[in-house]
Amino acid sequence: MESPTGLTSAIPPGSAAPAADLCPRCGEPAGAIPPVASATLGGRSVFRCSRCGTRSARSAAGLEMIFTCGSCGLPFAADRILPHTDHLCPDCREGIVPESLPDAHLSAATEGEIRAALATRWRFVTSPGVSEYLDRIARQVALRIEGAPRDVRVVLVDDRRLRTLALPSGTLLISLGAVEFLEDEAELAFLLGHEIAHAASEDAAVRMTRIGQQAAARGGSPTGREGWAGAALDLVRLGYGRKRERDADLRAVEALLALRYEPYSALRFLARLGAAIGRGDPSAAEIATAHPPAEDRIRRIEKSLYGRVRDDLVPRVNREVFRRAAGRGILSASVAPVSLAETWAEAPDESPAPRRGRGRRLALAALLVALLGLAGLAILFLAR
């Protein structure tokens, strides 16, 4: 994905194109982890190199590099490795996208569409004891992350893959597989803190605003509910870019320290994740493609913790508490279906209303944002 160097070409001049199963940057053979399909990128299968973190995709046009726009957060494809200063999608590069992102109304309307679409694709479940426990930990973590939504809540997804998604309103979608992968409460706090950090920094809101703008430009919907579901899955599968994912890690670790959790639990979690990716565990394919390599994440967290953990303190991990509250046996025996709409009862834009009304609000909000952008371009033109 994002290049750590200033290289502008994936292939040196005069060199043959890399083999289909080799990383175009470092030549590392493709690992055992399967690729993931991206709706935003036209169904391309995206690979991430486990060595250098470069993301690439094979299409009819050949090998392409996959980047994340540093401005609006949308993924985009390029035929070469771009320097950091060029990590802008075509719309942002042309100045079409206003700088005042996110747009709250468009983000809320888009979240409504995504929620409705996910309800047709994912099975949401709850358990009185487990859900109360997860919500309590999420609220404690959110209090330690500046800008976090005021009412975070956790909704479980009946899926054994490692899936996580933070919606701007504060709803955290966490798969049963992700909870089962954890070993203690400190690891849970890190996982939740990472997702809450995305919501707090408005990563999710900016991304959804752009999705809504593109949808409105096409007439109010990408391609119906399937299109919205694909856009949501891309948030899970492609993440928010290397820099935003690293920042979310560090903010989650700061929350662990503030709550006196064992910060090295985050490193243990990432080490196990790296091992699962290394052996080609398909349940880890999406989280592997969405985030930088686990080794890179571990190295940066270790650097942030250097000299900050006192030997005379005994941080908590709450392993036994976690197992009794949300262990595998508890999860498999006590879950029941739940409607995702029940978690958004307080959102004003999601009061009972026809779907056509939501689509109209979406289109109007996108039109307003587009007009503001055109006005800005006109001012720049006249200033010349």
C-alpha positions in Angstrom: 0.0 0.0 0.0 1.6 3.3 1.1 5.2 3.4 0.1 7.8 3.9 2.9 10.2 5.3 0.3 10.1 7.9 -2.5 10.1 5.3 -5.3 7.8 6.2 -8.2 7.9 3.0 -10.1 7.1 -0.5 -9.0 9.3 -2.0 -11.8 12.8 -0.8 -12.5 13.3 0.5 -16.2 14.1 -2.3 -18.5 13.1 -5.0 -16.1 10.6 -7.7 -16.8 7.2 -7.5 -15.1 7.1 -9.4 -11.8 5.5 -12.8 -11.7 1.9 -12.9 -10.7 2.7 -14.5 -7.4 5.5 -12.1 -6.4 5.3 -8.7 -4.5 6.0 -6.0 -7.1 8.1 -4.0 -4.6 10.3 -6.6 -2.8 9.8 -9.7 -4.8 8.6 -11.7 -1.9 6.5 -14.7 -2.9 2.8 -14.4 -2.1 1.9 -16.0 1.2 -0.7 -18.6 1.9 -3.3 -16.1 3.0 -6.0 -15.8 0.3 -6.7 -12.4 -1.4 -9.9 -10.4 -0.8 -12.3 -9.0 -3.3 -13.0 -5.2 -3.3 -16.3 -3.8 -4.5 -14.9 -0.3 -4.4 -12.1 -1.3 -6.8 -14.4 -3.0 -9.2 -14.1 -6.5 -7.8 -10.3 -6.7 -8.0 -8.6 -9.3 -5.8 -6.3 -7.5 -3.4 -3.1 -9.0 -2.0 -0.9 -7.6 0.8 2.8 -8.6 1.0 3.5 -9.9 4.5 7.1 -8.7 4.2 6.8 -5.0 3.1 3.1 -4.4 3.4 2.6 -3.4 -0.2 -0.9 -4.0 -1.6 -1.5 -5.0 -5.2 -4.2 -6.3 -7.4 -4.4 -8.2 -10.6 -6.8 -7.0 -13.2 -7.4 -7.2 -17.0 -5.0 -4.2 -17.3 -2.2 -6.1 -15.4 -0.6 -5.5 -12.0 -1.8 -2.4 -10.1 -0.8 -0.9 -6.8 -3.5 -0.2 -4.2 -3.2 3.0 -2.1 -5.4 4.8 0.4 -6.2 8.4 -0.3 -4.5 10.5 2.4 -7.3 13.1 2.3 -10.7 11.2 2.0 -9.6 7.7 2.9 -10.9 5.9 -0.2 -8.8 3.2 -1.7 -7.6 3.7 -5.3 -5.5 1.9 -7.9 -2.3 3.1 -9.6 0.0 1.6 -12.2 3.1 2.5 -10.2 4.3 3.0 -6.6 3.5 6.6 -5.6 5.5 8.8 -3.2 3.6 9.8 0.0 2.8 13.3 -1.4 0.8 11.6 -4.3 -1.4 9.4 -2.1 -4.5 11.2 -3.3 -7.4 9.6 -5.2 -8.3 11.2 -8.6 -11.1 13.3 -7.1 -9.0 14.8 -4.4 -6.1 15.4 -6.8 -8.4 17.4 -9.0 -9.9 19.3 -6.1 -13.4 18.0 -6.6 -13.7 16.8 -3.0 -14.2 19.6 -0.5 -11.6 19.8 2.3 -14.4 20.2 5.0 -14.9 16.4 5.5 -16.7 14.7 7.0 -20.2 15.9 6.3 -22.3 14.9 9.3 -25.6 14.6 7.5 -24.2 12.7 4.5 -22.3 10.4 6.8 -25.4 9.6 8.9 -27.5 9.0 5.7 -24.8 6.7 4.4 -24.6 4.8 7.7 -28.3 4.2 7.4 -27.9 2.7 4.0 -25.0 0.6 5.1 -26.9 -0.7 8.2 -29.9 -1.7 6.0 -27.6 -3.4 3.6 -25.6 -5.3 6.2 -28.8 -6.6 7.7 -29.3 -8.6 4.5 -25.8 -10.0 4.5 -24.7 -10.4 8.2 -26.4 -12.2 11.0 -26.3 -10.2 14.2 -26.6 -11.8 17.6 -26.6 -10.9 21.2 -26.3 -12.5 24.6 -27.5 -10.6 27.7 -24.4 -11.3 29.8 -21.8 -11.2 27.0 -23.2 -8.0 25.4 -23.4 -6.2 28.8 -19.8 -7.1 29.5 -18.6 -6.0 26.0 -20.5 -2.7 26.2 -19.1 -2.0 29.7 -15.5 -2.5 28.5 -16.1 -0.5 25.4 -17.5 2.4 27.4 -14.5 2.4 29.7 -12.1 2.5 26.8 -14.1 5.2 25.0 -13.8 7.5 28.0 -10.0 7.3 27.6 -10.0 8.2 23.8 -10.5 11.8 23.0 -13.4 12.5 20.5 -14.9 9.0 20.9 -18.7 8.8 20.3 -20.7 9.4 23.5 -22.6 6.1 23.4 -20.5 3.3 22.0 -22.0 -0.2 22.0 -20.9 -3.6 20.7 -22.9 -5.7 18.3 -21.8 -9.3 17.7 -21.7 -10.7 14.2 -22.3 -14.4 13.8 -19.1 -15.1 11.8 -16.0 -17.1 12.6 -13.8 -14.8 10.5 -11.9 -12.0 12.2 -14.1 -9.0 11.4 -14.3 -5.6 13.0 -16.0 -2.4 11.9 -16.6 0.9 13.7 -19.6 3.0 12.5 -19.5 6.8 13.0 -22.4 6.6 15.5 -20.4 4.5 17.9 -21.7 1.0 17.0 -18.8 -1.5 17.0 -19.5 -4.6 14.9 -17.3 -7.4 16.2 -17.4 -11.0 14.9 -17.7 -14.0 17.2 -14.5 -15.2 15.6 -12.7 -12.0 16.7 -13.9 -12.4 20.3 -12.9 -16.1 20.3 -9.4 -15.2 19.1 -8.8 -13.0 22.2 -7.3 -14.5 25.4 -7.9 -11.8 28.0 -9.7 -8.5 28.8 -6.7 -6.4 28.0 -6.6 -7.8 24.5 -10.3 -7.0 24.2 -9.7 -3.5 25.4 -7.0 -3.1 22.7 -9.3 -4.5 19.9 -12.1 -2.2 21.0 -9.8 0.8 21.5 -8.5 0.4 17.9 -12.0 0.5 16.4 -13.1 3.3 18.8 -10.1 5.3 17.7 -11.3 5.1 14.1 -14.6 6.5 15.1 -13.1 9.2 17.3 -10.7 10.4 14.6 -13.6 10.5 12.1 -11.9 8.0 9.8 -15.2 6.1 9.4 -17.2 9.3 8.9 -14.9 10.7 6.2 -14.9 7.4 4.4 -18.7 7.1 4.5 -19.1 10.7 3.4 -17.1 9.9 0.3 -19.0 6.7 -0.3 -22.2 8.7 0.0 -21.0 11.4 -2.4 -20.1 8.7 -5.0 -23.4 7.0 -4.5 -25.4 10.3 -5.0 -23.4 11.1 -8.1 -24.7 7.7 -9.5 -28.3 8.5 -8.6 -28.6 7.8 -4.8 -27.2 4.2 -4.6 -24.2 2.4 -5.8 -26.2 -0.6 -7.1 -28.8 -1.1 -4.5 -28.3 -2.9 -1.2 -25.6 -5.1 -2.7 -23.6 -2.1 -3.5 -23.9 -0.6 -0.1 -23.0 -4.0 1.5 -19.9 -4.1 -0.7 -18.9 -0.6 0.3 -19.2 -1.7 4.0 -17.2 -4.8 3.5 -14.5 -2.8 1.9 -14.2 -0.9 5.2 -13.5 -4.2 6.8 -11.3 -5.7 4.0 -9.2 -2.6 3.1 -9.1 -0.6 6.3 -8.2 3.1 6.4 -4.6 3.2 5.2 -1.3 2.4 6.9 -1.0 5.7 8.8 -4.5 5.7 10.1 -4.2 2.1 11.2 -1.0 2.8 13.0 -2.5 5.9 14.7 -5.5 3.8 15.9 -3.0 1.2 17.4 -1.2 3.9 19.4 -4.4 5.5 20.7 -5.7 2.1 21.8 -2.4 1.5 23.6 -2.7 4.8 25.4 -6.2 3.8 26.5 -4.7 0.5 27.9 -2.1 2.5 29.9 -4.7 4.9 31.2 -6.9 2.0 32.4 -3.9 0.2 33.9 -4.2 -2.8 31.5 -1.2 -4.8 30.6 0.0 -3.0 27.4 2.0 -6.0 26.2 -1.2 -7.8 25.8 -1.6 -5.9 22.5 1.8 -7.3 21.4 0.7 -10.9 22.3 -2.5 -10.4 20.3 -0.6 -9.1 17.3 1.9 -11.9 17.5 -0.8 -14.5 17.4 -2.4 -12.7 14.5 0.8 -12.7 12.6 1.2 -16.4 13.2 -2.3 -17.0 11.9 -1.6 -15.0 8.8 1.7 -16.7 8.3 0.1 -20.2 8.2 -2.5 -19.0 5.8 -5.6 -19.0 8.1 -8.4 -17.9 5.8 -10.3 -16.4 8.8 -7.5 -13.8 9.1 -7.5 -12.8 5.4 -9.5 -9.6 5.7 -7.8 -8.3 8.8 -4.4 -9.0 7.1 -5.3 -7.1 4.0 -6.8 -4.1 6.0 -3.8 -3.6 8.3 -0.1 -3.2 8.1 1.9 -6.4 8.7 1.7 -7.6 12.4 5.5 -7.3 12.8 5.3 -3.6 11.8 2.5 -2.9 14.2 4.4 -4.7 17.0 7.6 -2.8 16.3 5.8 0.6 16.5 3.9 -0.2 19.7 7.2 -1.4 21.3 8.8 1.9 20.4 5.9 3.8 21.9 6.1 1.9 25.1 9.9 2.1 25.6 10.6 3.4 29.1 7.0 4.0 30.0 6.0 0.8 31.8 7.1 0.8 35.5 8.4 -2.4 36.9 6.8 -1.8 40.3 3.2 -1.6 38.9 1.2 -4.7 38.3 -1.0 -4.1 35.2 -4.1 -6.2 34.9 -5.1 -8.6 32.1 -8.3 -10.1 33.7 -7.9 -13.4 31.8 -10.2 -15.4 34.0 -12.8 -12.6 34.1 -12.8 -12.5 30.3 -13.1 -16.3 29.9 -16.1 -16.4 32.3 -17.8 -13.4 30.7 -17.1 -14.0 27.0 -15.2 -17.2 26.6 -15.8 -19.7 23.8 -18.2 -21.8 25.8 -20.2 -18.8 26.8 -20.4 -17.5 23.3 -21.5 -20.8 21.7 -24.2 -21.4 24.3 -25.9 -18.1 24.9 -26.3 -16.0 21.7 -29.6 -15.1 20.0 -30.5 -13.1 16.9 -30.8 -9.4 17.2 -31.8 -6.6 14.8 -29.1 -4.0 14.0 -31.7 -1.3 13.9 -32.2 -1.7 17.7 -28.7 -0.3 18.3 -29.4 3.0 16.6 -32.6 4.0 18.3 -31.2 7.4 19.4 -29.9 8.5 16.0 -32.2 11.2 14.7 -31.8 10.4 11.0 -32.9 6.8 11.6 -36.3 7.5 13.0 -39.1 5.6 11.2 -39.2 6.9 7.6 -39.5 5.5 4.1 -36.2 4.5 2.5 -37.0 6.9 -0.3 -36.8 9.7 2.2 -33.4 8.7 3.3 -32.2 8.4 -0.3 -33.5 12.0 -0.9 -31.6 13.3 2.1 -28.5 11.5 0.9 -28.8 13.1 -2.6 -29.5 16.6 -1.2 -26.6 16.4 1.2 -24.3 15.3 -1.5 -25.5 18.0 -3.9 -24.8 20.6 -1.2 -21.3 19.3 -0.7 -20.7 19.2 -4.5 -21.9 22.8 -4.8 -19.6 24.0 -2.1 -16.7 22.3 -3.9 -17.6 24.0 -7.2 -17.8 27.3 -5.5 -14.4 26.8 -4.1 -13.0 26.0 -7.6 -14.7 29.1 -9.0 -13.1 31.3 -6.4 -9.7 29.8 -7.2 -10.2 30.4 -10.9 -11.3 34.1 -10.4 -8.3 34.7 -8.1 -6.0 33.9 -11.0 
